[in-house]
Amino acid sequence: MIIAICFYIFATILIGSAIMVVFSKNPVHSVLFLILAFFNAAGLFVLLGAEFVAMILVIVYVGAVAVMFLFVVMMLDINFTELRKGVQDYLPVGLLIGFILPVEMAVIAGGWSMTDGIASTITAATPPVNEVSNTAAIGSILYTDYIFLFQLAGLILLVAMIGAIVLTHRKRTGVKKQDIGKQVRRRRHEAFEAVDVKPGQGI
């Protein structure tokens, strides 16, 4: 009973947070709602017995990815008012894509069928829970059968990180930027100036 109540609480907050991520006008608020969605998804994983996946979700996505999103959104200083001006131009294309995707999912769901013996395979844990721990089972499958997909996901995250750094360090007028080479080349006579102030006079 308690597990069912917790499931409905986590699921309700997760769905509400996901909706607010899309419909929130402030991008910072969208990222904060995304973090809340990650926490509730981690709670659902704990209820399913996948505690390792839940901790990875909190540590990696909340502690790294979502925080990176938040810093990028706050540091880019994007004029969202200017961006919204061109929404009407791309609205027909967006509506067309929004119509095509549900149709494709409906076609896939309509043509999907369950083969013989798949139901028992889904319900049976692989490997057995009483023989291998959750973490060991995930590591064994992830680094053997799905090693190339795992490496590909890492490359995609690396490209996203490089893109965020490039966008943050773009040249902007009226913004002071640190020049490490100039600081290293600075000498003593450039660091201070001795001024002989006469009595009754200012600098």
LOGU-619411 format. One line per 8 residues: number of its first residue (from 1); their letters; for each residue x, y, z of C-alpha. Coordinates in steps of 0.05 Angstrom, whole numbers, plus 32768, in hexadecimal, padded with zeros to 4 digits. Example, Ala and Ser with C-alpha at 12.3 -4.5 7.8 and 13.67 -1.06 7.14 Angstrom:
1> AS> 80F6 7FA6 809C | 8111 7FEB 808F;
END
This chain:
1> MIIAICFY> 8000 8000 8000 | 8037 8031 8013 | 805E 801F 7FD4 | 8021 802D 7FA9 | 8016 8071 7FCA | 805F 8084 7FC0 | 805B 806E 7F78 | 801F 809B 7F69;
9> IFATILIG> 803F 80D6 7F8E | 8081 80CF 7F68 | 805E 80C3 7F25 | 802F 80FF 7F2E | 8067 812F 7F3F | 8092 8112 7F07 | 805C 811E 7ED2 | 804C 8163 7EED;
17> SAIMVVFS> 8096 8176 7EED | 809F 815D 7EA6 | 8064 8187 7E8E | 8080 81C5 7EB1 | 80C4 81B9 7E90 | 80A3 81C2 7E4C | 8071 81FA 7E5D | 809A 8224 7E8E;
25> KNPVHSVL> 80AB 8268 7E6F | 80E9 8272 7E98 | 8122 8243 7E81 | 8141 8242 7EC7 | 80FE 822A 7EE4 | 80FC 81F4 7EAD | 8140 81D9 7EC3 | 812A 81D9 7F0C;
33> FLILAFFN> 80EB 81B2 7EFA | 8117 8182 7ED3 | 8140 8176 7F12 | 8100 8169 7F39 | 80EB 8137 7F03 | 812E 8113 7F09 | 8126 810C 7F54 | 80E1 80EE 7F4E;
41> AAGLFVLL> 80F8 80BF 7F17 | 812F 80A8 7F46 | 80F9 809B 7F7A | 80D4 806F 7F49 | 8113 8048 7F3A | 811D 803C 7F85 | 80D6 8020 7F89 | 80E7 7FF1 7F50;
49> GAEFVAMI> 8125 7FD8 7F75 | 8156 7FF8 7F45 | 817B 8020 7F7A | 81BB 8025 7F50 | 8196 8045 7F16 | 8174 8075 7F46 | 81B7 808C 7F64 | 81D5 8093 7F1E;
57> LVIVYVGA> 8199 80BE 7F0A | 81A3 80EC 7F45 | 81EF 80F0 7F42 | 81F8 80F5 7EF7 | 81BB 8119 7EDE | 81A9 8145 7F1A | 81F0 8150 7F32 | 8210 815B 7EEE;
65> VAVMFLFV> 81E4 8161 7EB1 | 81AB 818A 7ECF | 81DA 81B8 7EF4 | 8201 81C2 7EB3 | 81BF 81D4 7E90 | 81B0 8206 7EC7 | 81F4 8228 7EC3 | 81F1 822B 7E77;
73> VMMLDINF> 81AC 8249 7E77 | 81BF 827D 7EAB | 8202 828F 7E8B | 81ED 8294 7E41 | 81C0 82D0 7E4E | 8193 82BE 7E14 | 815D 82F0 7E00 | 8121 82C1 7E00;
81> TELRKGVQ> 80F4 82FA 7DEA | 8119 82FE 7DA8 | 8117 82B2 7DA0 | 80CB 82B0 7DA9 | 80C2 82E1 7D70 | 80D2 82AB 7D3C | 80A4 8277 7D5A | 806C 8287 7D28;
89> DYLPVGLL> 809A 8279 7CED | 80AA 8232 7D05 | 8065 8222 7D21 | 804B 81FC 7CE3 | 8089 81CF 7CE1 | 8083 81C3 7D2C | 803A 81B0 7D26 | 804A 8181 7CEC;
97> IGFILPVE> 8080 815E 7D14 | 8053 815B 7D51 | 801F 8138 7D26 | 804F 8107 7D04 | 806E 80ED 7D45 | 802C 80D5 7D65 | 8019 80B4 7D23 | 805B 808F 7D20;
105> MAVIAGGW> 8053 8078 7D68 | 800C 8060 7D5A | 8024 8039 7D1D | 805C 8018 7D46 | 802C 8008 7D7F | 7FF9 7FEB 7D4F | 802B 7FBE 7D2D | 804C 7FA6 7D6D;
113> SMTDGIAS> 803F 7F5F 7D84 | 805A 7F34 7DBC | 807E 7EF4 7DA7 | 8077 7EB2 7DCB | 809C 7EAF 7E0D | 80AB 7EFA 7E11 | 807D 7F04 7E4C | 80A4 7ED3 7E77;
121> TITAATPP> 80E5 7EF2 7E61 | 80CF 7F37 7E75 | 80B7 7F22 7EBA | 80F5 7EF7 7EC9 | 8131 7F1D 7EE3 | 8171 7F14 7EBB | 819D 7F00 7EDE | 8177 7EE6 7F1B;
129> VNEVSNTA> 8172 7F19 7F53 | 8188 7EE8 7F89 | 81C9 7ED9 7F64 | 81E2 7F1D 7F4B | 81D9 7F62 7F6A | 81B8 7F9B 7F45 | 81FA 7FC1 7F39 | 8220 7F83 7F21;
137> AIGSILYT> 81E8 7F71 7EF0 | 81E6 7FB6 7ED2 | 8231 7FBA 7ECB | 8236 7F75 7EAC | 8203 7F85 7E76 | 8217 7FCE 7E6B | 8261 7FC0 7E60 | 8258 7F81 7E35;
145> DYIFLFQL> 8219 7F82 7E0A | 820F 7FCE 7E08 | 8257 7FE7 7E0C | 8255 800B 7DC9 | 8213 802D 7DD8 | 822E 8041 7E1B | 826C 8060 7DFB | 8240 8083 7DC7;
153> AGLILLVA> 8216 80A2 7DFF | 8256 80BB 7E1F | 826B 80DC 7DDE | 8228 80FE 7DD7 | 822E 811B 7E1D | 8275 8131 7E0D | 825D 8157 7DCF | 8225 8177 7DF8;
161> MIGAIVLT> 8258 818E 7E2C | 8287 81AB 7DF7 | 824C 81CF 7DD7 | 8238 81EE 7E1A | 8280 8205 7E27 | 8285 8224 7DE1 | 8243 8249 7DE9 | 8258 8263 7E2D;
169> HRKRTGVK> 829C 827C 7E16 | 8284 82A0 7DD7 | 829D 82E7 7DCD | 826D 831C 7DE7 | 8274 8367 7DE7 | 8277 838D 7E28 | 828C 834F 7E51 | 82CF 834C 7E74;
177> KQDIGKQV> 82F5 830C 7E68 | 8330 82EF 7E8E | 8372 82EE 7E68 | 839F 82BD 7E8D | 83DB 82CB 7E60 | 83D7 8316 7E6E | 83D3 8309 7EB8 | 8410 82DC 7EB7;
185> RRRRHEAF> 8439 830F 7E8F | 8428 8347 7EC0 | 8465 8366 7EE2 | 846F 838B 7F23 | 8470 83D1 7F05 | 842D 83C2 7EE4 | 840C 83AB 7F24 | 8410 83EB 7F4B;
193> EAVDVKPG> 8421 8435 7F44 | 8440 8461 7F79 | 841D 84A4 7F7D | 843A 84E0 7FA2 | 83FD 8503 7FBF | 840A 854A 7FD5 | 83E9 8563 8015 | 83A4 857F 8008;
201> QGI> 839F 8560 7FC3 | 837A 8524 7FAA | 8391 84ED 7F7B;
END
